[in-house]
């Protein structure tokens, strides 16, 4: 127990016997994997299995064969490469299979590691729980509970080798406990080695190492009065840091980048454990999935790989018995604390039951129930994770320790006629049966396809780049696995979630290699321009994956129409060869991000596409270039505040309430693919049918151009704004026409060159607020004759008097029309137009340095007879 020097550890014969039983059980539960190690991968199709095979291959090639850092990955995102500091943190889990891959294939090394991991985890736990209970059968039970916990086997089905290889958990606890009781350099070294082995995933230092260290040191706080214990603990800490920091320091230095990646991926609430799932078997349990409870179990597990929280009733009852039998004694307090702490934290930031986030009504408003993880999520180590459910690994570790104590207390109480081994065997059989994650266990095929075989032959004599499309998750992991076969560099390629904006080139090429209408909101590139852009990235091979998200027959047919017949093809893939081309050109090459835009609609003289919340497009430049973007925006029925992002940074902000042109500030764009994104800060609105059929909008009045209604366009649509005539104009953005006071500047003004007497003269004004206006301003247009007499005018506020300047935001651009009604008897001739701005309450005009008396001469308009 905790208050005495530990006994001798379990003998090697006992450990080998336990390991043999565990290994046999692991083989049986994963059947038929052991008979097909060269043709399947342990884990579901669509899991991380293929990515992990790639990383085993990459560690072998980079670290073991070339003594290079696995974090510097030049064969992905070619030609720029990728720096992935997360890769270093995975080495404790991947080193053994990488070493194995020196003699066998990476896929076989992965399979062997996955089949060995549960047995090794359980055997190490056997050693630890024997050390604390002194009973082999109790230790066997503890090893079984940990090595075959639903949390670990859920990650096995997800192909998460780095979250299955947890032998470091019991090794660390074993040596740290012994160190705190007896000091010794062996215990210090073992503690440091266990800490390293327990850090095979960046979540585990915070999710296991830190809380387990705290509870063990707390339980043995009295021992710290001994100098030799303190010295041994300090030595173990120093040695552990010396082993771990080289792997984790690069990620610490890139903390902002890693946190940004997790923010993009998201899913913290969905990848938390549901309270119901703690007490209900996994949804793919062979008995449950055919029962009336299947739907309920499914609702409690949003993410099958991550959010399996089932504890098991045999495990809970044995732990409860141990707590009851040893009540009043301090032996189990640290493990109970670890169990409860990890159990609460694995629930994530919000309490949810049966898939629903629970709320409380406070002062008439529903408030989500916040949990402790919400506060911890902002700390550095926790920022790296998007999956609080991984605390379940620590939860099951503590549960296994408590369960072992429970069985150790139960066995002496059995009747003499009842064999202890039979009781533990029955418990083990029941526990395995109730905690099955899936049966048969999911297996994914290894890929030996015609395309990969063809690529392997071509890449043996060429280093041209392979592009795997569509640029989605499935094509990515299939492409990574394929690289272990053909060895060519990849355009894009994401490993361990990659880095923010690390796949822009791949996403651009995927968008470029898709069909579209001849007339679009951007100019469609000619085939020679497509080839020149591909040549910039040295793309030689296009691997089209039919199983990938976003695959369409239209893209396949388009590729077949512009490239030669596929060099190789299978039921679910095609390989196209790109003819060599010169990587030069003068025109920008545009491409629309797929699935983010509506189909083309004709608005006036140009096509338009609607944005729903946000949408991206790409502009590829052969050389760095200075210029500015121009585009025309069409609002829905409401005002929308839109941000223009260029390569992830806000370049302009706009209030869109009228059908009008806009421009960005001057931009310096680098060579290669640049990302242009329109983001609606106001959120999408819902339109019914075709807006063109209304003939106008409440904010802007009648449309300024003739539009053709489509009465067959029906149904509800979520839209923000429509865009048309998007272009990049070389050179600096035009200077503002005038500044009015300290708050407003006029960027652009436009009107028809000629208008008939008696008609309305629409004058387009493009404004920008230099700071938030402090008054409600009115804009006026005066038309004067040659003698300076006022012959027509219009005074009003923006957007048909619906948008006061008090609501304008600093730096925001707004374009709108003012309509000047002309008298029917106005003589033909040229008339000057004058613009001014005054405060609605006082009538005081804003001064402008570009005019006199607050009046700006815009230009002239020719009036003709009606």
N, C-alpha and C positions, 0 to 999 in steps of 0.2 A: 504494500500500500504506500501512500505518500509519506508516511511518517517513519519509514525505515529504509535502510540501504537496500537496493534492489537485489534480488536473488540472481543466480546464474541465468543467462538467457536460455531460450528454448534450444534443445540440441539440434544438430543439423539433420539428424534422421527424421525428427518430428517435422522440421520445416520442409524437408523434401517430400515427406509423405503428404503434408497438407498442400504443398504446391502441386503435387501430382493430381490430387483430387480436384483442386480448383481448376487446373488446366484441363482436365477431362471434362469438367462441367462447362467451361468456356467453349470448348470445341463442340460439345453437344448443343449448346444454346445458339451457336452460329452456323449449324449445319445448313447447307452442304458446303460451306466456305472451305473447310480443310481439304476437300476433294477437288477444289477448283482454284487453288491459290494463284495459278498463272493466267486465269481467264476472268476472274471477278475481283472486285474490291469490296472490303467490308464497309458497309454504309449504303445509304439510299442513293439512287440515281438523283442527281441534283444536289447532293450534299457536298461537303468540303473534301471528300476523299481524293478526287482528282487533283485538287490544289495541293494537298499534303504529299501526294506522290511527286508532284513537281518540286516541292521544297526539299524533299529527301534527295532528289536528283541534283538540285541546285547546290545544296550543302556539300554533296560529294564533289561536284565539279569545281565549286569556288573555293571552299575551305580545305577539303581533304586532298584534292589533286593540284590546286594552284595556290594554296595558302593565301587566299584573298578573302576579304570580308563579304559574307553573304548579304550584307545590307546594301552593297553597291551592285545593283543589278543592271548591267549594261545591255542585256539581251531582251529586256522589256522596255516598252515605250521608246522603241528604237526611232531615231538615233540618239535621242537625248539621254535615255536610260532613266532609272529610278533609284532614289535613295530611300530605303524602307527600314528605318531603325527598329521597327517592330520585329523584323526578321531575327535580329540578334536575341531577343528575349525568348524566342522559341527553341533555341539550341539545346537547352537541357532535355527537352522532350524528343528532339529529332536526332541527336548525335548517334545514339545506338543504331537506329534504322539506317542512318546515312553510312555508318561504318559497314553495316551488313550489305549495303548496296554496292560495296566494292567487289563483292563476289556474286551477288544475285541482282536481279533487276530491281529498280526502285519500287515498282508495284509489288513485287514479292516481299521486299523488305518492309513495306508498309503493312501488308497483310500479316506478316509474322509479328510485327510490333503490336498490331491491334489484337491479335489472338493471345499474345503473351501478357498484355497489359493488365487485364482483370485478374489473372492468376498471380502475377507479381505483386499487384496492389494488395490482394488478399493475403498472400504469403507474408509480406512485410507487416501487414496489420496483425497477422497471427503472432508474429514475433513480439510486437508491441503489446498486444492485449494479454499475451502469456506473461509478459514482464510485469504487468500491473495486477493480474488476477492469480497467476500461479497455476492455472488449470488449462490443460491442453484443449479439452472439449469446449470450454468457454472461449478460449482463444480462437478455435476453429469457427465458432459462431460469430465472433467479432470480425474475423477476416472475411467471412462470407457476406456479412451485412455491408461491409465497406466495398469490397471488390465487385460485388454484384448488385450494387445499389441502382435504383432506377435512374438516378441523376447521371451516373457514369455510363450506363448502358444507353441512355438517351443520347448522350454525346457520341457514343459508338455508332449509333444509327445515323448521326449527322456527320460521321467521318472526321470528328474532332480529335485527332491523335493527341494534340497538345493538352486537351482536357480529359483525356482518358489515361494518359501516362502519369499516374499520381503516386508512384511508389515513394516519392519524397515526403508525402504527408506523414505516414507512420515512421519512416526513418528519422525525420526531424524530431517528432514527438518523443521517440524512443531515446535518442541521445540527449536531447535537452532535459528530459526528466532525470536521466541518470547523472547528467552534469550537475543539476541543481541539488542532487542528493549526495554525490560523491566526488565532484570535480573530476580531474584527470584530463590529460592531454588527448587521449583517445576519444573521450566524450566530447571535448571541444571540437576536435577535427570532424567527428561524426555529425555533430550539430551543424557545422558549417556546410558539410557535404549534403546533408539532408535539406538544408535551406536552399542550396543551389538546385537540387533535384525537384524541390517543391515549387520552383519559380519557372516552370516551363511554359507559362502563359502570363502576359502582363497583368491579368486580373488577380493572380494568385498571391502576390505579396500582400495585397490589401485584404483579399478575401479569406486567406488561410494563414499565411505566415505571421502577420501582425496580430490577429486575434488569438491564435493559438499560443504565441509567445507570451502575450499578456496574461492569459489565464493560467499558464504553467508557472510563470514567475510570481503571479499573485498567490497561487496555491502554496508556493514554497518561499514566501517572503521572509519567513523566519530564518531560512538558510543563508540569506544574504548577509547575515552578521558575521559569517565566516569569511576571512580574507581569501582563502584558497578558492571558495565558490565564486566570489566576486571576480577574482583574477581569471578563472576559467571561463566565466560568462563573458567577460570583456574580450578575452582571446578569441572565443567562438564568434562573437559579434564582429570583431575586426577581420577574422578570416572569412566569414560569410560575406562581408562587404567587399573584400578583395576579390572574391569569386564572382559575386553577382553584379557589382557596379560596372565592370567592363561591358556587360551585356545590356545593362539598363541605362547607363549614363547617356548614350546617344538618344534614347527615347526621352529621357528627362530634359535634355537640351532642346528637343523638338516637341516639347509639351503642347505648345499652341497648335502645331500642325496635327498632332495625334488627336487632340480634343476636337479640332475642327472636322476631322474625318468622322469621328463618332457622332458629331452633331448632324452631319450630312446623312449618315446612315440612319440614325434615330432608332426608335423602337424600344425605349427604356420601359415603358409601361407594359407593352405587349410581351416583352421578354423578362417579365417578373412572374413569380409564382402566384397563382391563384389560391386563395385559402382552401377552396373546395378540392383542388388537386392534391393537397397534402393527405386527404383522407379517401380519395377515389383513385383506383388504379389507372394507369395510362390509357388513353383512348384506343390504342391499337392492341390492348390486351386481348388475346384470342377469345376469351369468354365474354369480356365486356363489349367488344365491338359488335357482337350479335345480339345484344340485350337491349332492353328498353332504356337503359342508362347510357347508351352510346352517345346520344346527342348531348346529354348533360356533361359527360366526361370530355367531349370535344370542346364544349364551350369553356371549360376550365383550363384548357391547354392551347393557348394561342399559337405558340411556336413549339412544335413537337420536339425539336432537338434540345431546346433550351429550358422550357418552362415545365418540365415534368417534376412535380414536387412530392410525389407519393412517398410516404415514409414506410408503409407496410405495418399491418397490425401485429404481426409476430415480433417485429423489431420494437414497436412502441410498447407492447406488453412486457417484453423482456427488460427493456429499459426502465419501465415503471416499477417492475418487481425489484430491480436492483436499487432504485431510489427508496422504495419502501423498506427493503431489508436493511439498508444501511442508513436509514433516517437518523438524523441527529449527529451523524459523523461527517467530518469535512471531506471525506475521500472523493465524493462525486460532485462537490459544489462547482469546481472549475469546469467540468464537462457539462454539467447542467447549464452553467452560464454560457458556455460556448454554443450549446445546442439552441438555447433560447435566443441568444444574440444573432446567430446565423439564421435561425428560423424567421425572426422578424425582418432582418435585412433582405432575405431572399424574396420577400413580398414586394420589394421595390418601393417607389416613392408614394404610391397611392394604394389604398386598400381596395381589393376587388374580389368579388365572389361570383362564381359562375360566369365569368367574362364581363361582368358589369362593375364599373367603379362605384363604390358606395359613397353616398353623399349625406350630409347633414344640412338641415335647413336652419340657417342662422340669420335672424333679422329679415326673414322673407326671401333669402337667397340660398340656393343650393351650393354647398361647399364640399369639395372632395375631402376625404379623410387623409390627411398627410401622415406619412410614416417616417421613422428616423432616417431612412435612406435618402430622403429629400435633402436633409442637411448635409449628409456625408458626400453627396454627389458632386459638390463643388471643390472637394479636396483633390490635390494633384493625382494621387494614386487612383482615386475613384473616377476622376474625369476620363480615364482611359477606357472605361467600360460602358457598354450600353446594355448589359445583361445582368441585372441584380440576381436573376435566378441562379447564377453560378455560385452564389453563397450556399446553394443546396449541397455542393460538394463538401463544404465544411460541416454543414448540418448533418449529413450522413456519416461523416467521420466521427463526430461527437456521439451520434446515435449508436454507432457500432461499439464505441468504448462503453457507453452505458449499458448496451445490450449484453456485452461480454460480462460486465459486472453482474448483471441480472442473472445470467445463466450460471455464473460462478456461485452465486448465492442459492440458486435453485437446486443444483445437483446434490449437495449434501442433504437436502430435505426430502429427496426421493425415497420411496420405499426400497428396501434391499432387493425385492423381486423385480424391480423395474430398472433395466440396464440404462445407464446414463447415455451410452452411445446411441441407443435407440431413440431416446427422447430428443437428443440434439439432432439426430438424423431426421426425425419427423418434423422438427422445427425447421430444419434446413429445407426439406422438400416443400413444406407449406410456404415458406418465405420465397423460395425461388418461383413457385407457381403463382403466388399472388402478386409478385413484383415484376412479372414479365413485361418488357417494353413492347416486344413484337415477336410473333412466332408464325411462320418462319422468319428468321432474322433478315432484314433487308440487305441485299447485295447489289452492287452496281457492276455493269460489264466493264472490263478493260477494253480499250479501244485498239483494234488492229484493223483499220479500215482501208479501202483502196486509196482514199485521199492521203492518209498518213504514209502509206507505203510509197506512193508516188512522190510525196514531198521529201521523204527520207532520201530517195534517190537523187532528186534535184538539188537538195540542200547540201549533198555531199560535194558538189562542185560549184555551188553558188551561195553567196551570203545575202541574197536579196530578202526583203522583209515579207513576212506572212501577216495578213490582216484577217482576223476572225470576226465575221459579222453574222447577225446583227450584234451591235455593241451592247450586249446584255449579259446577265450573270451566267447563264448556261453556256453561251458561246465562249465566255471568258475561261471557265474552268475546263471546258473541253479543249480550248486552245492551249492552256497551260499544260495539260496532260500531253497533247499532241507535240508540244515542243520537246518533251523528253524522248520522243521518237525521231523527229526530223532535225532538231537542233538549230533550225533557222531562227534569227531574231524575230520578235513580234512587234507589230505596231500596237501600242497599248499593252494590255496585260496587267491585271490587278491581282496582287497577292497580299493576304492579310489586310484586306480593305484598302490597300494602296495608299496614295497620298492625295490630298485635295487637288483638283484640277489636273491630275496626273494622266488623264486619258482624253484630253481635248483633241489630240490628233486622231485617235481612233474614232471618236464620236463624229468628228468632221468627215472623215473618210466614209463612215457608215452612212451619214446623211447625204454625202456626195454621190454615193453609189445607189441611189434610189430614183425611181421614175417620178416625173412631175409634169404638169401642163406646160405647154409652150410659153404661155404668158402667166407670170406669177408676180408676187409682190417684190421679188428680186429677179435679177436677170439670170436666166438659166445658162450654165456654162456649156460650151461646145465640147465635143469629145476630145479634141486636142488639148483643151484647157483642163479637162479631167485628167488626162494622161500626164500632163505637165505637173499637176498638183500631186499625183501619185508618185511621180519620179522624185519629187522633193523629199519624200520619205523612203525612197528606194523600195517601194512596194513592188514585189514581183509576183505574189500569189494571193489570190482572194479565196478564202475558205468560207463558204456559205453553209451555216449550220441550220438545218430545217427544224431541229428540236428547240432552238433558242427562242426566248421570248421576243416578240416583235418580228418574227419571220413572216414574210408574205410571198405568195406566189408572184405578185406583181414585181417585186424586187428580183426574184429569180429570173423571170421572163425578160426583164430589162437587161440584166447582166448577160443573158444569152443573146440578146439582140446587139449589144455593143462590143462584146468580147468574143473571141473564137469559142467554139464548142468546148465544154468542160474537158480539161485534161484528165480528170478522173471524177467519178460520180458514184454515189451509193444511194441507198434508200433514203438517207437522212442528211445528205451532204453533197456539195459540188465544189470542184476546184477549178478556178479560172486563172489563166496565165496572163499577166499584164505585159504587153510589148514594151521594150525599153523606149524611153523618150527623154528628151532634154528637159531638165528641171528649170525651165525659164518661161517667162510670160510677162505681160505688162498689165493686163486687166485683173481686177479682183475676182476671185472665184467665190460665189455664194452658195450656201446650202442651208436648207431649213431642217432643224431638228425634227425627226419623225415623231408622230403621235402627239405633238404639242400644239398643232394648229388645226383649225377647221379646214374643210375643203374650200376651194376658191369660189368667191362670189364676185360678180361684176358690179362695181359701184362707179357709176359715171363712166369715165373713159379708161379706167384702170381696174385690174383685179384686186381683191382684198381678201384677207384671212382674219378670222377672229382669234383673239387670245382669251384663254380661260385661266385667269389668275396670273400665269406667267408663261412665257414661251421664249425659246432661244433660236438663234440662227448663227451661222458661222460665216466669217469672211476670211478667205485665205489670201495672203499677200506674198509674192515672191521676194520682195525686198521690204525693209522697214519703210513706212510711209507716214507722212503727216497729212491729215485731212479732217473732215468732219462728216458725220452722218446726217442725212436728211430723210424724212419720212412723213407720210400723211397719216393722221389718226382719225378714226371715226368712232364716236362714243355710242354707247347704248342710250338708255333713257335716263341714266344718272351720270353725275360727275364722277370721274375716276382719277385718282392720284397715282401716277405711274412713274416708276423709277427706270432709268436706262442704265443698265450695268454693262460695262465693257471689261472683259477679262476679270470679272468678279468684283469690280469696283464701280461705285455709283459715279456716272459721268454726267448725268443730268436728271432733273426731276420735273414732272409735267403735270398740270391739271388739265385733263382732257374732257371738254364739255361741248366742243364744236368740231365739225368736220373741217380740219384745217391742217396745213403743213407745219412741221416742226424741224428744228435742227439741234444738233449737239454742239457743245463747245469744241474747240480744236483738240484733236486726238493724235497721239503719237503711237501708232500700232507697230508691233514687231513683225518680222517675217514669220510666215507659218499661219496656223489657224488661230483666229481670234474669236472669242465668244461674245456675241451681242445678246443681251437678255432684257426683255421687257417684263417688269414685275408690277402688278397692280396692288398697291398698298391698301386700296379701298375694298378689295375683294370682288369677286364676280357677282353680277346680277343675273336674274333669270328673265329671258325673253321668250315670248310665245310666237312662233312663226317667224316670218320674214320682216325685219325692221323696215326694209325698203317700202313695204306696202303702206306704212304709215305716212310716208312723204316728208317726215321731219321728226324733230324731237322737242320735248318741252323746254329744254335749255337753250337750244339754238334756233328754234323755229323751223321753217321749211328748208329742205336740203338745197344747197347752192348749185347742185348739178342734177341733171335728169337721171333717174334711176328706174330700173325695170323690176317690178314686183314679181316674185315667184310664189304664186298662191298655193303651190303644192308643198312648199317648205312649211311643215307643221310641227307641233310638239314644243316642249319646253327645252330651252338651251341655256346653259350657264356660260355667260360671256363677260368680258371686260371691255375691251376696245377692239376695233378692227384696224389693221395696218395695211397700207399700200405704198407703192413707189419708194421702197427702202433702197437707199444708195449711199455710197461712200464717195464724197467729192474731194479730190486732192486740194491741198492748200488750207490755209487757216480759215476758221469760221468768219463770216462777215462781221465787221465791227457794228456795235449797236448804232441805230440811227440817232437816238437822243436819250438824254436822261432827264427825268422830271423829278425835281426835288432830290432827296436822299434815298427815296424808297423805290422808285420805279424807273425802268429803262425800256425804251421801245426798241425791239430787235429787228422788226420787219413790218412793212406795211404794203398792201397790195390792193388793187381795185381794177375794174375793167377800164381799158383805155378809152372806150366809147360807150355811151348809154343814151337811150332815147329820152326826150323830155316827157315828163309824166310817169316815168318808170322809177323803180327803186335802185339806188346805187349802193351795192354792198362793198364795204371797206373792211378788209381783213387787217387786224392789228395783232401783232405778236409781242407780248410783254414778258418781262421777268421782274420779279420782286427782289430788289437788292437786300431788303430786310423786310420783316413783317410790317405791312402798312399799319399806321396808327390812326387812320381816319377812313371814313367811307367816301371814296372818291367817285366822281362822275366823269365820264369821258364824252367829249363832244367833237363833232366834225362840222366845220363851217364851209360852205361853198360860196364864193364871192364872185362878183362880176369884175369887169376891167376897172370900174371906178371904185372898187373896194366895198360895194354894197353887198350885204348878206342876202343871198337868193334862196338858200336851202340850208337846213341844218338838222342834226340829230344829237340829242343829249341822252345818255343812258349809261347803265352799268353793264358789266360783263354778262354774257350769256342771257340776253333778254331780261336784264335786271334781276337775275336769279342768283348771282354770285358776287356779293359785296367784297370789296377789297379788304375788309376787316378779316375775311376768312382766307386770304391768300397766305401762303407760307414763304418764308425766306428762300431765295434761290430758285423758286419754282417758276416754270414758264407756263404761260397761258395764252392761247390764241382764240380769238373770237371775232365775229363780224358785227359791225355797226351798220345799220341800213338807213341811208339818207333818202327820204322821199323827195322827188323832184317835181316842181310845179309843171302842170301840163302845158302852160304857155311859155315855158322858158325858151328864150331864143337860142338858136344853134350857136356853137362857139366853144372856145376853150375856157375852162373855169378852174381857178386854183382851189386846192383843198387845204384846209388848215385844221390842225389837231391841237386840242388842249385838254387839261385835266384840272378839275377843281374839287374842293371839299364840299360834299353835299350839304352839310349843315351851315357852313359859313359863306360858301361861294368863292372863297379865296383860291386863286389859281396856283398851281405848282409852277415854279420857275423852271426854265430849261435853257441851258447855255447855248443850245443849237437854234434858238429862236429868240423872239422878242416879246415881252409882255406875256410870257407864258404860252405863246402861240408858236407852233412848229409848222413851217410850210412843207407839206407833203409832196406836192406836185400838182399836175393839172389833169383834168378829165375832159374829153370832148363830148359835148352834148349835140345830138342830132335831132332833127325834127321828128316827131312821132310818126 
